[in-house]
Amino acid sequence: MTLKRKRATDVLTIFLLFSTFSFAQKHTTILLETHLKKIEDFFKVSFNYESSLLKNKLCTDCFYNDKVSLKTHLEYLESQFMLSFTMVTQNKIVIKSLKKHTLYFYDSDDDTPLEHILITDLFKQKTWITDKEGKVFFEDELPKKILISHLSYGKQYIDISKLKTNKVSITKQTQGLETLIIYPFFSTGTFKKNDGTFFIKTKEVGTLAGLTSHDVIKNLENLPQVSSNSESISDLIVKGSTQDQNLFVWNNIKVYQNSHFFGLISAFNENLLSTITLYDNATPAKYGNSTSSVISLEHDKTPLKKITGGIGVNFLSADGYVKIPINKTSELLLSTRKSLTDVWDSPTYINYAKKAFQSSYIRTFDALNRSPVDTKKTFDFHDSQMKYKLAINKSNSIELNVLLLGNNLSYTEIDAHNISEESSLKQENTALGLDWQHTFSNNSQIEAVINYSKYKLDCGNFLLSRDISSFQSNSIRNYETALKYSSKPKTSGITYEAGISHEHLMTVNSINNFNQFFQSYIKQQSNIYGVFGTLNYYKNKVKAGLNLRNVYYEFLKSFQTEPRFHLTYNPLPEIDIQLRSEIKTQNISQVINLENNFLSIEKRRWHLANDSIAPLQKSKQIELAFGFKKRKHMLNTSIYAKTVKGITTNNQGFQNLNQFENLFGSYVIKGYTFHYNYKSRHLNTWLSYNYSINKYKFKDKNLNTSRFYNNNDMRHSLISGLNIKHKSLNFSLGMVYNSGKPYTSINKESPIIIDTFNRINYNEPNTERLSDYLRFDMSVSYNFDISQKIDYKLTLGLINIGNRKNILNRYYTLTEDKEDIETLNRYGLEFTPNISLNIDF
């Protein structure tokens, strides 16, 4: 059997295994008396009851497990049928009709018990709250009619006298534009909204395979249109686009650093974050300067009632948070995280470092094979978040948000003569935001924001082993103000939003190469003026939205109009058909410099468009989607096409003949996505698939056109996940499969072009592909029921449990003497374990 055929067979087998969980869900219906007979035979008991009590009662998918207790079986039957089971003797059980003194509340979609449901007796004005099992017990007479209240389920009235069982299933309510949700997606807490955006409630997200925390960015990679070809958050690909085309917004503030550990960990600690929203098309008009997705992260807006907090620790970091209601009008939220990597080389850190630094200059011996040098390196990361909210009165409130992110790497080389050189890399991001909101009597709102964001990267390359001595710096400063008015839903089903914005953007790039006596300092700045408006229509079977953003780039003297729209039609409650489209522009991008880089680790530098280094980027996208949701099953599929113009060979990360040129061009991607999800009370499984073709188009100085596959052209991408939850135990298994990414091979007959400066003789770009990528991850978590006021959670995460050696990238370089070629492969994470303990109070 050939290698390719064997690989295809392996993938097909895996697909079938996961599909078995998803599709092989057959319902069995038997008489309840037959089911009771099975229990009698196994547990050696007998049931006594009046024949009319169980006559013709049916049991669908009745729970039965030889390994659990008799009590568990009886509790299940009691929650499903209006019956009570009384142990008269050790083996004799009397069945009677159950009075409705106990009710069980479940989610109608996945049959999970609902905790913290507030229940009110409408006549006596008494209240109760459901426990972890979704159960509530009425000691006195059962209420005739109750009102249930919950943040996600709204308010619903229930007439108890009409209930046939003591099991009550309720459905999530749609309340206004913020929660117009079509259906949940893959994991619990992830939803698709009526405008096509994806919405994640971080506290509701279940355990995801390989992770010990709810990594806010890694969550998105389970969606079919989101991937990474380097296992790195800093290379997040949304529908074929590059990382710098994504816009990250934290509490309305733009953030230019989204990861720690050079892409391996999300920079946003989830402790305070309440929601993550992904706009991958039909982006709201208030967002600009991004040709790909917008990823918005926001803190919880629910008023605090008591002090809550928690601490956590894992093999990489320790964190803590606290939420404090200072008084009735103000509250304070604080969160911080600090790595343990500078004091402890844990197994997780060792493998992460091996991947992050594998192609860098950080090595034990010098490249010229001279006398060995001793090396020391320290690395740490940290992040902190703060939110202060003050309600001035019923109509006015202000918020202050602060975010601090940092990565620090120090690398020292000491030779045999005790001469040392220290290299360092410091990466920082600061975000400050002040937000004022005024609510009118009709619940419409006006909002003013003043934001400041700063990103800075400093690096000193001082290496004995390579005789390198240079200092480099890259920074961004962003000052932004905006004023926005938004209406609230009216009976007509029409809402609107309008606003203006101003953004002052400044970048600085400096290089001081002491070896070559070369200095460079480039400072760019631009004012960006925007006027935007949104009109939404939500009524009956049609939901539509039209967004229009007009923007003026002062530095380029360019005026751009960016229309965006979405249309959703529901012919049936279970079916939705959706059309989305958008046009967007962007004047900032990352140039990737492989020669003058930061320790050969961080190669990206932010630049503003100036029509010489990089032009203004423009994107166009259209997508048609179909969705189906019926009880526990959900299916979503779409076809899309996107064109992005204004890219350059400098910002695409070429490591071939194109890396030394700066050609302007574009790329076109056409793709298809498929997502299936099955969710029940204890089982949740999903399958995400993306097929796409992504091609470049560049023109050289002689206007010759070159077309070839994009560096991000991963033809097939498949993600499958399985979550099993039983009481306090959560188990998750996941698989990631990608077809190999393109790379440029060398001419085997004449690999080196002999010249004054020898050069590698490459073949046509991106005509070869790496081997397919395949990885299995697993996580297990357990919630300890030790105290009613404190929650303890222990999680084990295993990445790449098969320890497969996946090649992420391949490139070539000349040896030091320029006489031979070295092939360099960049590999993915090896088998990597991690353990975390979280304590919340």
N, C-alpha and C positions, 0 to 999 in steps of 0.2 A: 504494500500500500504506500503510495507517495505521501510526502509530508503534507502537501496541500490537501489531499483527500482525507488524511488522518485528522488534520486540523478542522476541516469542515464537519467530519463525523463527530468530533468532540463537541463542537459548538451545537450541532443538531441535538445531540444527546442531552446537553445541559438545557437547551431550550425546551425539550419535551418534558424533562423533569420538573422544571418550574411551571410549565403550562399545565401539568397535571394538577398542581395545587389550585390553579386559576380556574380551569374549565370543568374539571371532573367533580362537580358539585351536584349530586343527584339527591332529590328529596324522597324520603321514604315515609309512608303513612300507614300506621297500624292501629288496631283497636287499643284503647288504653288498658283494657283488661289483659290483653296479650302481653303488653309491656310489663304490667305488674306481675304476671306469671313468671317472666324471666327473672325479676328481682327476687321473687319467692324462692325459686329454684336455687339461685346462687347463694343468697344470704340465709337460707334455711328459716324463713319466716313465713307467716300467713297473714293475709289481709281479710278483715271482716267488714262487710258493708252491705247496704241494701242494694239489690240488683238494679233498681230503677236509677240509683245514683250515678252509675257508670254506663248505663245502657247507651250504646251507639256513640260514646265519646271517642273521638279520634285523637291520635298523638302523631304529629308530624315532626320528623327528625328528633325523636325523643332522645334525650341524653342518657347514655348508659356506658359505664366504665367499670370493669371488674376491679381496678386498682384504687378506687376511691371508696369512701365509707358509705354505709347505708344512710347515715344522716344526710350526706350530700345529695343522694338520690331523692330523698324525701323532701328536702328543701327545694330542689328543682321542681318537683311535681307541685308543691304548694304554691310556687311562684307562677306556674303556668296554668293551673286549674284552681277553681274555687273550692279547694278541698283541704281538710286538716287531717294529719296523721298522728295518732296518739298511741304510744307504746304501752299497752295494757300489761303485758308480761314481756319477758326477754325476747320471745319470738312471735308474739301476737300483736298485730297492729290494727287499730280500728280506724276506718275512714269515714269522715262525716263531711257534710257540706260546711264550707268555711264562711264564717261571717267576715265581712270586709273590714276587719279591724287592722289589717296590714295591706299596704299597697307597695308595689315595686315599679319604679320608673326607669324606662329604657329609651335609648335613642332609636328612632324608627328605622334609621339607615343601617347601622352596624350592630344593633342589639346590645350595646354596652350600657351598663348601669350608670345612672346619672346622679352624681353627688351634688350637694348644695342647692337642690331645687327648693325654693321657698314655697310653702303651701299655706294658703289662707282660707279659713272657714268664712264664707261670705255672710253667714247669718250671725255667728257668735264672735267673729273677728279674732279667732285664735290662730296661731301660726305654728308650723312645724318645718323641719329641714331634713331632707333625705340624707342617709349616711353613705359610706363608700360603696355599699351594695345596692344603692338606689332605693333603699327601703325606708318606709315611715310607718310607725305604729301609733294608732289612735287608742288611747287608754279608755276614753269615755265613749259616748255614742258616736257612731260614724257620721261625719258631715254629709249632707245631702248634695251640696254643690261646693266645689272648691275653685280657687284661683291659684294657678301655679305661675311662678316668676323666676326668670333666669336671664343672665346677660345674653347668652347665645340663643335661647329658646323663646325669649320674649315673654308675653303674658298670654295665658290660655285658660279658658274656662272649661271645667270638666264636671259633668253630671254623673256622680258616682252610682246613682240608682240604675243607670243604663249600662254599666260595665258588666260584661259577661265573665271576666276573670279579674283577678287582682293585679294583673300586669297591665301597666299603662305605658303605651309607646307614644312619644311625642316627637315632633319634627322641628328642626331649626327654623326660626322665623327670619324673614327678610325685613330689615328695618332701615329704610332710607337708602341712599346711594352707596354708603360705605359697606353695607353687607348684602348687596344684591348678588348672591352667590348661586351659581348654577348647580354645582355639585362638588363634593370633596375629591381630592386628587391624591394618589398613592398613599402617603402616610396620613395618620390622623393629624388634624390641624392644618392641612394643606387644601386649599380650595381654588376653584376657577370661578371668576366673577363674570357677570353678564357682559362686560365690555372686553372679555378675553384675557384680562390680566390674571396673574397668579398671586394668591394671597396666603401667607403662612402665619399662623398664630404659634409663636415659638413655644409657649407653655403647653400647648396641646399636642406637639409633635411627639410621635412615639420613638422608640429606640431605632436608630438607623445603623445598618451593618458597618462595623469597623470603627465607629465613633463612640467615645465615652461621654460626649456632650453634644448638645444640639448646635453643632457648628453652623452658623447662620448662612454662610455662603455654600458650604458643602451640601446643604439641604437641596439647593436648587439643581444640583447635578443629577438628581433623579428624574427631572423633567426631560422629555425626549429631545428638545431643542437646545439643551444646555450640556456642554461637555468641556473637557480639558484634555489636550493631547500631551500634557507633561505632568499629570497628577498635581498640578499647581493651581491654586486659586488665582495667582497673578497671571495665568494664561487662560482665563475663563472665556470660553467660546460660546456665543449665543447666535445660532443660525449662521455659522461660518465667519463671524466677525472677530477682529482682534480685541485683546483686552482693553487697549486704550480707547476703543470706541464705546465701551460701556461707561455709564455714569453712575457713581455711587453717591447716594444722598442720605445723610444721617440727620434725622430731625430737621429736614429742609436745608441742611448745609452740605455743600459739595465736599467730598473727601477724595484725595488723590492717592491714598495708600489703603489697600483693602486686605493686606495679609501680614502675618508674622512669618519668621523663619523662611524668608524668601519664597513665599507662596504656599507653604505647606499647612499653615493654620490661618483661620480667619482672624482678622484684626479686631473684629467686633465681638466682645464678650456678650453672650446672650442673656446674662442675668437680668438686665434692665430692659432689654428689647422685648417689645410686645408683638410687633408685626413686621414682616418682610413682604414687600410687594415687588413683583417683577413685571415691568412693562416691556414686552418684546415686540410690540406693534401697536398702532393707534395710540401712541404715547400722549398723555395729557399735555395741553398746550403750555402749561406753566413750566415744563421742563424743556431746556434747550441745550445746545452745544454738545450733542451726542448723536452719532449716526447709527448706533446699535441700541442695546437695551438700557433701561433705567432701572436701577435696583434701589428701592427706598426702604430705609430701616427706621422704625419709630419706637419711641418709648410708650409705655402704657398710659392712656389718657383717663382711665377710671380713677375717680377720687379715692384717696387712701382713707381707710377707717381705723387701722391700727398699725403699729410698728411690725414690720416683717423684715426678714433678712436671711442670710445663709453664708456658708463657707464651703469651699470645695478644694480638692487637691488631686492631682494625677501625676503621672511620671514625667510631665513636662512643666507644669505650672501649678500655682496656688491662687485662689481667687476668693473674693468676698464681696458682699453687697448688703445694703440696708435701704429700706424705704420708710421714711419718717413723716407722719402727718404732724407738722409743727403746731398748727392750730386749725380752726375751722376754715381758714382762708388760704393757708399756705402749706406746702409740702416740699420735702427734699429727698432726692434719690441719688445714691452714691454707689459706685461699683469700681473695683480695681482688680487687676490681675498681674502677677509677676512670675516670670519663668524661674525654674529651678536649675536651668541648664548651666549657670555659672558656678554652681556649688555641687552639682551631682550629675555624673555621666550615666544616666539611666539607660536601660536597653532601648527604650523608645527614642531618646535623644541620640544615641549612637547611630541608629539606623536613619533617623531624619538627617543628621549631619552628614552621613555618608552619601545620601542622595543630593543634598543641597550643595555640597562642596566637591562633588566628584570630578567636575571639569574645571575647577578653579585653580588658582596658583597656590592654594593652601595644601602643601604636600610635605612629607617628612624629609625627602631628599631633593636636592636641587636637580634641575633638568639637564645640566651639563655633566652629571656624574663626577663632579669634583668631590672634595671631601664632604662628608655628610654634615648637615647642620641640625642643631637642636631647635625644636619649635614648641611654642606655647600658644594656645588659642583659648579665648573666652568668648562666650556668646550669651546674650540675654535679650529678652523682649519684655515689654510691659504695655499696659493700656489702662486708662481710667476714664470713667464717664460720670458726669454730674448733670442733674436736672433740678432746677428750682422753679416752682410754680406758685404764683400769687394771684388769688382771685380778689381783685380790688373791690368789685361789687358784683351784682348779679349779671351785669352786662359786659364787664371788662375784666380781662385777665392778661397776665404777662408770664412769659417763660424765659428762663436763661438756661442754655445748654452749653456744656463744655466737654470736649473730647481730646484726649492726649494719647498718642500712639508712638511707640519707639522700638527700634531694633539696634543693637550695638554689638559689633564684632571687633575683637582685637586679636591680631596675629603677630607674634614675635619670632624672629629667626636669630639664632646665636651660633656663630661659627666656632671653629676650633681655637681661634685666638680670642675668644670671649668678646668679640665684636657683635653687637646686636642692632637690629633694625625692627621697629614696630610699625605695622600697617594697621589701619583702623577703618571701619565703615560705620557711619552713624546715619540712621534713617528715622526721620521724625515727621509727625503730622499733628498739627494743632487746629482745632475747629471751635469757633465761638459763635453763638447765635442768640439773638434777642428777638422774641416773637410777641407781638401785641395783637389781641383779638377782641373785637367788639361785636356782641350779638344784639341784633335788633329785636323788637317785639314780635315780629313775624318769623323769628328764628333764622333769618338770613344773617350773613356774617361778613365783616370786613376785617382783613388781616394785613399787618405790616411786619416785615422781617428785615433785620440787619444782620448780615452774616460775614464772618471772616474765616478764611481757611488758608493754612500755610503748610506746604510740604517742602522738606529740605533733605538732601542727600549729600553728605560729605564723605570723601574717601581719600586716604593717603596711602598710595602704593609705594612702599619702601621694602624691597625684597633683596636680600643678599644672594639668594639662589639664582636670580635672573637679572641681577644688576639693573633693577628698575627703581626709579625714584621720581614720583610724580604726585601731584595733588589735584583732585577734581571735585567739582561741586555742581549740583543741579537743584534749583528751587522754583517753587510756584507760590505766588501770593494771589489770593482771590478775595476781592471786596464786592459784596453783593447786597443790593437793596431791592425790595419788591413790595408792591401794594396790590392787594387782590380783594375783589368782592365776589361772594358766592351766594346764590339763593338756595332755599331749601325746597324739597319736593312739594308740589302743589297738587290739587285735585286734577288739574289738567294733565299731569304727568310730565311737565316741562320744567327743567331747571337750567340755569345758566351761570357762567362764571366769566369774569373779565379782570384784567390786571395789566400792570406795567412793571418793567424790571430794568435795572441797570447793573452791569457787571464790569468791574475793572480787573483785568487779568494781566499778570506780569510773570515772566519767566527769566531766569538767569542761568547761564551755563559758563563755567570757567574751567580752564585746564592750565596747569603749570607743570610742564614736563622738564625736569632738571637734566635729564640725560641728553635731550636734543635741544636744550635751550629754547624751548617753544612755549609761548604763552598765548592764551586765547580767552577773551571775555566777551560774551554776547548777552545783551540785555534786551528783551522785547516786552512791550506792553501794548494793551489794546482796551478800548472801551467797547462794550457790547450793549446795545439798547434793544429792548424787546417790548412788544405790545401783543397781548394774547387774549383769546376768548374761546369759550366752550359753550355749546348748546346741546343738552341731552333731552331725549324723549323716551319715557318709560311708560308704556300703557299696553294692556292686553297682551297680545302675542309678539309685539314688536318693541325692541329696545335699540335705540340708535343714539349716536353721539357724533358731533362735528366739532373738531378742534382746528383753530387757525392761529398760527404764531408768525408774526412779522418781526424780523430781526435785522439790525444794522451793525455790521462789523466795521468799526471806525478805521482800524489800521489798514484793512484791505479795501476800504471805501466800497463795500459790497452790501447791497440790500437783498435779503432773501425772504421768500414767502414759503411757509411750511404748513400745508394742509394735512390733516389726519382725521380719519373717521372710522367708525365701527357700526355694524348693523347686525343685530341678532334677531332671528325669527324662530318662534316656538310653535310649530304646527300642532304639536301635542305636548303635554307637560313633560314627557320623558325625552323629548327630542329637541335639539337646538341646531340651527344652521347659522353660521356666522361668516361675515365678510369683513375684513379689516385691511386698511392701507394707510401709508404715511409717507411723507417726504421730510427729511431732516438734514441739518448741516452741522459742521463742527470745525472750529478753527484752532484746536490744540491736539497734538498727537505726540507719540513717543518715537523718537529716533533711536534705533538700536545700533550701537557702535561696538563692534566686536574687537576692534584694535585697541582703542583707548577706553577700556572699560574699568569698572570698579572691582579690582581683585579677580576679574573674570567671573564674578558672581552676578552683580547687578549691571546690566548692559543698557538699560533704558534711560533716556533723558527726554524730559518734556520740552517741546518747542511750540511756538505759535506759528500758524500758517503765514507765509510771507511770499509765496509764489516762487521762491528759489530753493529753500530747503524742503518745504512742503506746501502744497496749495490747499485751498479750502476744500474740505471733504463734503460730499453730497451723497445721500442715500435715498433710494426709492424701494418700497416694499409693498407687496400685496399678498394676501393669504385668505384661503377659503377653508373653513373648518366645519366638522360635523360631530355632534355629541349625542350620546345616548346614556340615560341613567334609569335603571329599573331596580328598585329594592337594593340588593347587595352588589349589583353589577354596574360597572361604569366603563364606557368606551368613548374615546375621543381620537379623532384622526383629522389631519389637515394637509394641504399642499400649499407651498409658498415659493415665492421668487423674490430675490433681492439683488439690487445693483448698488455698488458703492464706488464712486469716482473720487479722484483726488488723492489716492494712496501713492506711496513711493516705495521703491525697493529698499530704502533706508529704514522704513518702519514696519517691514514684514519679517524681519529676522532671518534673512538669507545667510547661509553659510556655504556659498558656492561662488560661481563666477559673477553673480549679481551683487554680492555684498560690497564690492568696491565702487559700484555705480549709484547714481541717484536718478533713476528713471521714474517718470510720472506714469500712472496707469489706473486701472480699475479692476474690479472683480465682480463676477456674477455667480450667484448661488441659487440653485433650484433644488427643492427638497420635499420630502414627505415624512410626516410623523404619525406614529400610532401609539396609543396608550390604552392599556386595559387594566382594570382594577376590580378585585373581588374583596369585599370587606364584610366580615361577620363579627359576632361578639368577641371571639377569641382569635380569629384568623384574619390577616390582612396580607394580600399578595398582589403584586403588580408587575407589569411588563411594559417597558418603554423602548421604542425603536425609532431610529431616525435614518433615513436614506437621503443622501444629498450628493450633488456634483458641484464643485466649486472651482472656477477657473479664473486665472489672471489674464489681463491684457495690458501689455506695456509697449511703449514706443521709444526707440532709441534716438540718438541725436540725428540720425539720417532718416528719421520717421519710418523706420522699418518696424512692423508690428510683430510682436511675439506673444503667442498664447500658450499657456501651459497650466498644469494643475496647481491650485493654491496650496500653500504650506499647511493650511488647516483643512485640507480636503480629506476627511475621514469618511469614506463612502458608506460604511455601515457602522452604526453605533447601537448597542443593545444593553439595556440595564434591566435587571430583574431583582425583585426583592420579596422577602417573606418575613412577616412579623407574626409571632404567636404570643398571646398574652393569657396568662392563667393566674388569677389572683394577683399576687405581688411579684410574679416572675414574668419578665419580658425577654423574648428571644428574637433575634433578627439575623437573617442570612441574606447576603446580597452578591450579585454577580455583575461585573462590568466587562463588556466585550467591545472592542473597536477594531475595524480593519486597519491595517498598517498605513501610516501617514507617508506622503511622498518624500523622496530625497533625491539628490543629484549624485550620480555615480561618476567615476573617473574613467578616462580612456585607458583601457588595459594595455593596448599596444604601444601607446606613447603617453605614459602617465604624467611626465614633466615636460613643460615647454622650456627648453634651454635658452636663456637670454642673459642680459646683464643682471637681472634679478629673476631667478628661476620661478616659474609659476606652475600651479597644478593645471593639467589639461582636463577640463570637465567635459562630460557629455551634455546633451540637451538637458535643461533643468527639469527636475521633478518627474523623471520618466521611470524611476524605480520606486518600490515601496518596501517599507520595513515589514517584518513579520507581524502577524496579528497580535493584538493586546488582549489578555484575558486575566482576570483577577477575581478571587473570591474573598469576601470579608464576612466577619461575624461579630455580633455583640450579644452579651447577656447582662441583664440588670435585675436587681432585686431590691424591693422597697421593704425595709424592716419596720414592722409595726411595734415599736418599742414604747413610744410615747404619743399621746394624743396631740401634743403641742409641737412636737419636733418630728420631722420626716428625715429618715436616713436612707440613702440610695447608694448602692455599690454596683459599679458597672465594669465589665471586662470587655475590651475591644480588641479584635484581632484583624489586622490588615494583611492581605495576601497570604491567606492560610495555607495555600499550596506552595508558597515560596517560589513562585514562577519568576523567571528572569525576563522581564519585559523590557524591550529596547524602545526607548522613547524618542531618540534622535540619533542620527549618524552623520558625521561630517569628517572632513579630511584636513590635515595640516602638514606642512613641510617640516622635516626634522631641523634641528639647529644648524646643521651644515648645509641645508638646502639641497641635499643630494638624494633624499628618499622621502617617502610619503608615509605618514602615520594615520591609521584609521581609528577614529574615536567614537565610541558608542556611549550614549547616556542612558542609564538604566533607571527603572522605576524602583519604588520601595521594595525592600525584601520583606520577609515575614516580620511583622512589627506588632508586638503586644503593648497594651496600655491598660491601666487600671485607674479608676477614679472613685472617690468617695465624696458625696455631697450631703450636706446637712442643712436643712431649711427650717426656719422657725417663724 
